[in-house]
Amino acid sequence: MTAAEPSRLPAEAEADRAPAPSLRVEAEALLAAAIAAVSGGVVGLIIGLLGVGVRLWGDASLASWAAAGAGLAAAVSSALGYWRARTTDGQEWRRRIASWRYVVSTASVVIAHGALAMIGTVALFAVLSRAFINVELTAFWTTVLAATATGLSGWLSYLSASRMTTQRLTTLLVTFIGIGTLAAMITTSDPMWWTYHFSQLGTFGDMSSFLFNGTLIAGGLLVTTFTLYVSHDLAALGEGPRGIRVVGTALAIMGVMLACVGIFPVNVNMLLHNLSASGMALMFLLLLVGGPWIVRRMPRAYFLASWAFLAGLLVSIALFATGYFGLTAFEIIVFALIFGWLAVFIRFMVVADQPEPRS
């Protein structure tokens, strides 16, 4: 960078890498929203006329119908948006990846958007049911509410998938894992699950277990998609082939191990469950401790942050070993450290080509 060239802000650097907003994307997002809203409105009208979903919450309520419609709208819209985005500037590299990897990445993006739309819709109707207690909806309101839920889901999901970058994928991953896990905690049939361990949430065979295990499996798929973007960005940063290969492989293993934690709950196969969790933790340690030798292009501030995460991990291990807190708290802390580190890693990778601030 020459003296005459102004230094770019991190936000500007991110904008250079992200697909720029375009008239085509905005128009297609509105079209997706319109189609989803009309489809949802028709279903809502039928539900209202038949009188099968006139309550906001409970069995056979509008909430379940709207959540299903919102999830479907988000899934279809995100799939179309993600596929269409391959032709935008800066995203051409996605057309060169193997077909199976593109299918996996698309599936993970679709599942995450669909699940978030469903959970968000359920949460919205839960709040509305507390505000309008015992209200019975007419056909007009079932139509309006269903159309709104599906239309918003289709619109937001199309925009999100159309502008996917490494940083936005990280946000999607962390949000999806966090909301899915919280939803499992809230809906669990055993309010004392936390007295056992975190993985207890996946052992009940009910909706909460489906949410918990499904979140881990879909989250694992998202992490494998994440490796495609990270490898591409590290190459653009000028990182060596060895560093790119090690980081990509470690993150891919973390994704597979995270999915296996959900595939093998402790009540199905405790050995495979524990091996999967341990494998994910080992890859995390590898990237934390080996960072200075693996990713040499990352700034010094990132390595300081990594050592802070390592210190937090060691302190939590010591506190758990001394009985200061239980296994559930320890698992939640480690979980938060792993995904917190991922977010920090991506933030620093985006601005790694910027000059470090003077002390």
C-alpha positions in Angstrom: 0.0 0.0 0.0 1.5 3.3 -1.0 1.4 6.5 1.0 -1.0 8.0 -1.5 -3.4 5.1 -1.2 -5.8 5.6 1.7 -6.1 2.6 4.1 -9.3 0.7 3.9 -11.6 0.2 6.8 -12.4 -3.4 7.8 -16.0 -2.9 6.8 -14.8 -1.8 3.3 -12.6 -4.8 3.0 -15.5 -7.0 3.8 -17.6 -5.2 1.3 -15.0 -5.9 -1.4 -15.3 -9.6 -0.7 -19.1 -9.8 -0.2 -21.5 -10.0 -3.1 -22.7 -6.4 -3.6 -26.4 -5.7 -3.4 -27.9 -5.7 -6.8 -31.3 -4.8 -8.4 -31.6 -8.4 -9.5 -31.2 -9.9 -6.0 -33.6 -7.4 -4.5 -36.2 -8.0 -7.2 -35.9 -11.8 -6.9 -36.1 -11.6 -3.2 -39.4 -9.6 -3.4 -40.7 -12.1 -6.0 -39.8 -15.0 -3.6 -41.6 -13.2 -0.8 -44.7 -12.5 -2.9 -44.9 -16.2 -4.0 -44.4 -17.4 -0.4 -46.9 -14.9 1.0 -49.6 -15.8 -1.5 -49.0 -19.5 -0.9 -49.1 -19.1 2.8 -52.1 -16.9 2.6 -54.1 -19.5 0.6 -53.3 -22.1 3.2 -54.2 -19.7 6.0 -57.5 -18.9 4.4 -58.3 -22.6 4.1 -57.4 -23.2 7.7 -59.6 -20.3 8.8 -62.6 -21.4 6.7 -62.3 -25.0 8.0 -61.8 -23.8 11.6 -58.9 -26.1 12.2 -56.3 -23.5 13.3 -58.2 -20.7 14.9 -56.0 -20.4 18.0 -52.6 -18.8 18.1 -51.0 -21.5 20.3 -51.6 -25.1 21.4 -52.6 -28.3 19.7 -53.9 -27.8 16.1 -53.2 -24.1 16.3 -52.1 -21.7 13.6 -48.6 -21.6 15.0 -47.8 -25.1 13.8 -49.2 -24.4 10.3 -47.4 -21.1 10.0 -44.1 -22.5 11.3 -44.2 -25.3 8.7 -45.1 -22.9 5.9 -42.3 -20.5 7.0 -39.8 -23.3 7.1 -40.7 -24.5 3.7 -40.6 -20.9 2.3 -37.2 -20.3 3.8 -35.9 -23.6 2.5 -37.0 -23.0 -1.1 -36.0 -19.4 -1.1 -32.5 -20.0 0.4 -31.9 -22.8 -2.0 -32.8 -20.6 -5.0 -30.9 -17.6 -3.6 -27.7 -19.7 -2.9 -27.8 -21.3 -6.3 -28.4 -18.0 -8.2 -25.6 -16.3 -6.2 -23.0 -18.5 -8.0 -23.1 -16.1 -10.9 -22.4 -12.9 -8.9 -19.1 -11.1 -8.7 -16.7 -12.7 -6.2 -18.7 -16.0 -6.0 -17.5 -17.6 -9.2 -15.2 -19.9 -7.3 -18.2 -21.8 -6.0 -18.8 -23.1 -9.6 -15.4 -24.8 -9.5 -15.9 -26.9 -6.4 -16.9 -30.6 -6.6 -20.6 -31.3 -7.1 -21.0 -33.3 -3.9 -19.4 -30.5 -1.9 -21.8 -28.0 -3.5 -24.7 -30.2 -2.7 -23.6 -30.5 1.0 -23.1 -26.8 1.3 -26.5 -26.0 -0.3 -28.2 -28.6 2.0 -26.6 -27.1 5.1 -27.6 -23.5 4.1 -31.2 -24.6 3.3 -31.6 -26.6 6.6 -30.2 -23.7 8.7 -32.5 -21.1 7.1 -35.5 -23.4 7.2 -35.0 -24.3 10.9 -34.4 -20.7 11.9 -37.6 -19.7 10.2 -39.6 -22.4 11.9 -38.1 -21.6 15.3 -38.6 -17.9 14.8 -42.2 -18.3 13.8 -43.0 -20.5 16.8 -41.4 -17.9 19.1 -43.4 -15.1 17.5 -46.7 -17.0 17.9 -45.8 -17.9 21.5 -45.4 -14.2 22.2 -48.6 -13.3 20.4 -50.5 -16.0 22.4 -49.4 -14.3 25.6 -50.5 -10.9 24.4 -53.9 -12.1 23.0 -55.0 -14.8 25.5 -57.8 -17.2 24.3 -58.3 -15.2 21.1 -60.1 -17.1 18.3 -58.9 -16.1 14.8 -61.2 -15.4 11.9 -60.3 -16.5 8.4 -59.1 -13.0 7.7 -56.5 -13.1 10.4 -55.4 -16.7 9.7 -54.8 -15.6 6.1 -52.9 -12.4 7.2 -50.7 -14.1 9.8 -49.8 -17.1 7.6 -49.0 -14.9 4.6 -46.9 -12.6 6.8 -44.9 -15.5 8.3 -44.2 -17.2 5.0 -43.6 -14.0 3.1 -41.0 -12.6 5.6 -39.3 -16.0 5.8 -39.0 -16.2 2.0 -37.8 -12.7 1.6 -35.1 -12.7 4.4 -33.9 -16.2 3.5 -33.4 -15.3 -0.2 -31.5 -12.2 0.7 -29.3 -14.0 3.3 -28.4 -16.9 1.0 -27.8 -14.6 -2.0 -25.1 -12.7 -0.1 -23.3 -15.5 1.7 -19.8 -14.8 2.7 -17.5 -16.4 5.3 -18.4 -13.9 7.9 -22.1 -14.1 7.3 -21.9 -17.9 7.2 -20.3 -17.7 10.7 -23.1 -15.6 11.9 -25.6 -18.0 10.5 -23.8 -20.9 12.1 -23.5 -19.4 15.6 -27.1 -18.1 15.5 -28.4 -21.5 14.3 -26.6 -23.4 17.0 -27.5 -21.0 19.7 -31.2 -20.7 18.9 -31.6 -24.5 18.2 -30.0 -25.4 21.5 -32.1 -22.9 23.4 -35.2 -24.2 21.8 -34.3 -27.7 22.9 -33.8 -26.5 26.4 -37.1 -24.7 26.6 -39.2 -27.5 25.1 -37.5 -30.5 27.0 -39.8 -32.8 28.8 -37.3 -33.1 31.7 -36.8 -29.7 33.5 -34.0 -31.2 35.5 -31.9 -32.3 32.5 -29.1 -29.9 33.5 -28.3 -32.0 36.6 -26.9 -34.7 34.3 -25.0 -33.3 31.3 -25.6 -31.2 28.2 -26.1 -34.2 26.0 -29.0 -35.3 28.1 -31.1 -33.0 25.9 -30.8 -35.5 23.1 -32.0 -38.6 24.9 -35.7 -38.2 25.4 -37.0 -39.2 22.0 -39.3 -36.2 21.8 -39.4 -32.9 20.0 -36.7 -31.3 22.2 -34.4 -34.2 21.4 -35.1 -33.9 17.8 -34.3 -30.2 18.0 -31.1 -30.8 19.9 -29.7 -33.6 17.8 -31.0 -32.1 14.5 -29.3 -28.8 15.4 -26.0 -30.6 16.0 -26.2 -32.5 12.7 -27.2 -29.5 10.6 -24.6 -27.5 12.5 -21.9 -30.0 11.5 -23.0 -29.7 7.9 -22.7 -25.9 8.2 -19.2 -26.3 9.5 -18.2 -28.4 6.6 -19.6 -25.7 4.3 -17.7 -23.2 6.3 -14.4 -24.9 5.3 -15.0 -24.1 1.7 -15.2 -20.4 2.4 -12.3 -20.4 4.8 -10.0 -22.2 2.4 -10.9 -19.8 -0.3 -10.4 -16.8 1.8 -7.0 -18.1 3.2 -5.8 -18.6 -0.3 -6.9 -15.1 -1.3 -5.0 -13.9 1.8 -1.8 -15.5 0.5 -1.6 -18.3 3.1 0.5 -21.3 2.1 -0.9 -24.5 0.9 0.1 -26.4 4.1 -1.8 -23.9 6.3 -4.9 -24.0 4.1 -4.9 -27.8 4.1 -4.4 -28.1 7.9 -7.1 -25.5 8.7 -9.5 -26.9 6.2 -9.0 -30.5 7.3 -9.3 -29.6 11.0 -12.5 -27.7 10.5 -14.0 -30.4 8.3 -13.2 -33.0 11.0 -14.8 -30.7 13.6 -17.9 -30.5 11.4 -18.1 -34.3 11.0 -17.6 -34.8 14.7 -20.2 -32.2 15.6 -22.7 -34.0 13.4 -21.8 -37.4 14.9 -22.5 -36.0 18.4 -26.1 -35.6 17.2 -26.2 -38.8 15.2 -25.1 -40.8 18.2 -26.8 -39.6 21.4 -25.5 -40.9 24.7 -28.4 -43.3 25.0 -27.7 -44.8 21.6 -23.9 -45.2 21.6 -22.0 -43.5 24.4 -18.6 -44.5 23.1 -19.1 -43.0 19.6 -20.8 -39.9 21.2 -17.8 -39.3 23.5 -15.3 -40.0 20.8 -17.0 -37.5 18.5 -17.0 -34.8 21.2 -13.4 -35.5 22.0 -12.4 -35.4 18.4 -14.0 -32.0 18.0 -12.2 -30.7 21.1 -8.8 -32.0 19.8 -9.2 -30.2 16.5 -10.0 -27.1 18.4 -6.9 -27.5 20.5 -4.8 -28.1 17.4 -5.9 -24.9 15.8 -5.6 -22.9 19.0 -2.1 -24.1 20.0 -0.7 -24.6 16.5 -2.0 -21.3 15.1 1.3 -19.4 14.9 2.8 -22.3 12.8 -0.3 -23.1 10.8 -1.7 -19.7 9.7 1.3 -17.4 9.5 -0.6 -14.6 7.7 -2.9 -13.9 10.5 -2.3 -10.8 12.6 -0.6 -10.8 16.0 -3.9 -9.7 17.7 -5.5 -12.9 16.6 -2.9 -15.0 18.2 -3.3 -13.1 21.5 -7.0 -13.7 21.3 -6.4 -17.4 20.7 -4.2 -17.6 23.8 -7.0 -16.0 25.7 -9.4 -18.7 24.5 -6.8 -21.3 25.5 -6.5 -19.8 28.9 -10.3 -19.8 29.3 -10.4 -23.5 28.3 -7.7 -24.4 30.9 -9.4 -22.4 33.6 -12.7 -24.1 32.9 -11.0 -27.5 33.0 -9.4 -26.7 36.4 -12.7 -25.4 37.8 -14.5 -28.5 36.6 -11.8 -30.8 38.0 -12.0 -29.2 41.4 -15.8 -29.5 41.4 -16.6 -25.8 41.3 -19.2 -26.5 38.6 -20.7 -29.6 37.1 -20.4 -31.3 33.7 -23.3 -29.4 32.1 -21.7 -26.0 32.8 -18.3 -27.3 31.6 -19.8 -28.6 28.3 -21.7 -25.3 27.7 -18.5 -23.3 28.4 -16.4 -25.4 26.0 -19.1 -25.2 23.4 -19.2 -21.5 23.7 -15.4 -21.2 23.5 -15.3 -23.3 20.3 -17.9 -21.2 18.5 -16.7 -18.0 20.0 -13.2 -18.7 18.7 -14.6 -19.5 15.2 -16.3 -16.1 15.1 -13.1 -14.4 16.2 -11.0 -16.4 13.7 -13.2 -15.3 10.8 -13.3 -11.6 12.0 -9.5 -11.5 12.0 -9.1 -13.4 8.7 -11.3 -10.8 7.0 -9.0 -7.9 8.1 -5.7 -9.8 8.1 -4.5 -7.9 5.1 -4.9 -4.6 6.9 -1.8 -3.0 8.6 -1.7 -3.6 12.4 -2.4 -0.5 14.5 0.6 1.3 15.9 1.2 0.9 19.6 
